[in-house]
Amino acid sequence: MLADHLHHRTRRAWVALDPARHISGEYLPRYERGENEIARIVVGTTPRLVYSLRAGTRMYPGKRPHFGQSTRRTGEDNKRYRLVGECGNAFEIPTSYSVGVLSLRELVALIDRVRAPHLDEAPKHLPFPERLVWWRAQREHHAGSLQRFVRVSSVVYPELGAFYRERLRWWVANRFAGSKGRTQYAEPLDGALEAWWRRGR
C-alpha cells in the first residue's frame, strides 16, 4: 500500500471501499525516467486532491542523461521540476530547472509561487498554499477546518511539513480572527517565521 503505483485492480478495490477518503495519490501520473517526488500537497476536499512536486535529472535534447557529472555548486546534477495532480490540473512553476538540489528556502519559494488557472480568482499576492485555503474559505468559514485544509509534506525535506503547518495556521487565525464561529490560533508563532511571512507578503 506504500508503493508509488498500485495495480489497477487493487486500486479500484481500495477506492471502492470509500471513494471519499481512499483517494490519496492513487491517480497521480507515473514518474518519468529518473524522477522522484520531493514534496506533496494534499488538499482536504472530498475526495482529496493530491499534488506532487517532482524533480528529475535534466535531459538535454539529443544527449544522454549526465548522471555523475557534478556542478560547481553542490556536486549534484542539474535538476528539472514539475508539479502534477490527479485531475489533470495545469500548473505554472517559477523554476523549471536548477543547478544542483534546492535548499529548503528555495523549495518554499518555488511552492509559494506556483500558479494554477483554477485559482485565478484568488488574490494574486497570496502564496499557492494560502490561495488553496482562500478558495475553500469562500465555501467554508470554520477556522479549525481551514487550518487543516492544506497539508504539505516531504520525505526529502522533513522540516517542510512543520513550516507550512505553522504558517497556514497563523495565516488563517489572523485572517479570520474575532469572527463569530471561528477559532483563533492560540499557540505562539516563532517571531522569525512571522517576520519572514510579512516580508514575503
SULDA-V229770 format. One record per backbone hydrogen bond with DSSP energy under -1.0 kcal/mol. NH is the residue of the N-H (numbers start at 1). CO is the residue of the C=O. E is the energy in kcal/mol with one decimal. If there is no record, write none. Layout:
NH & CO & E
NH & CO & E
//
This chain:
11 & 7 & -2.9
12 & 8 & -2.2
13 & 9 & -2.2
14 & 10 & -2.4
15 & 11 & -2.7
16 & 12 & -1.8
21 & 18 & -1.1
22 & 18 & -3.0
28 & 25 & -1.5
35 & 32 & -1.8
36 & 55 & -2.7
38 & 53 & -2.8
39 & 53 & -1.4
40 & 153 & -2.7
41 & 51 & -2.8
42 & 151 & -3.0
43 & 49 & -3.1
44 & 149 & -3.1
45 & 43 & -1.7
49 & 43 & -2.0
51 & 41 & -3.0
52 & 84 & -2.9
53 & 39 & -2.8
54 & 82 & -2.9
55 & 36 & -3.0
56 & 80 & -2.2
58 & 78 & -2.0
63 & 60 & -2.3
69 & 66 & -1.8
79 & 98 & -2.7
80 & 56 & -2.8
81 & 96 & -2.6
82 & 54 & -1.7
84 & 52 & -2.3
92 & 115 & -3.0
98 & 79 & -2.3
107 & 103 & -2.4
108 & 104 & -2.4
109 & 105 & -2.2
110 & 106 & -2.1
111 & 107 & -2.5
112 & 108 & -2.7
113 & 109 & -1.4
114 & 111 & -1.4
115 & 92 & -2.5
119 & 116 & -2.0
120 & 117 & -1.6
122 & 119 & -1.7
126 & 123 & -1.3
128 & 112 & -1.6
131 & 127 & -2.2
132 & 128 & -1.8
133 & 129 & -1.8
134 & 130 & -2.7
135 & 131 & -2.3
136 & 132 & -1.7
137 & 133 & -2.4
139 & 136 & -2.2
140 & 136 & -2.0
146 & 142 & -2.2
147 & 143 & -2.5
149 & 146 & -1.1
151 & 42 & -2.4
153 & 40 & -2.4
160 & 157 & -1.9
163 & 159 & -2.1
164 & 160 & -2.2
165 & 161 & -2.3
166 & 162 & -2.3
167 & 163 & -2.3
168 & 164 & -2.8
169 & 165 & -1.9
170 & 166 & -2.4
171 & 167 & -2.5
172 & 168 & -2.5
173 & 169 & -2.2
174 & 170 & -2.2
175 & 171 & -2.5
176 & 172 & -2.4
179 & 176 & -1.7
182 & 179 & -1.9
194 & 190 & -2.0
195 & 191 & -2.4
196 & 192 & -2.3
197 & 193 & -2.4
198 & 194 & -2.4
199 & 195 & -2.1
200 & 196 & -2.3
201 & 197 & -2.1
//
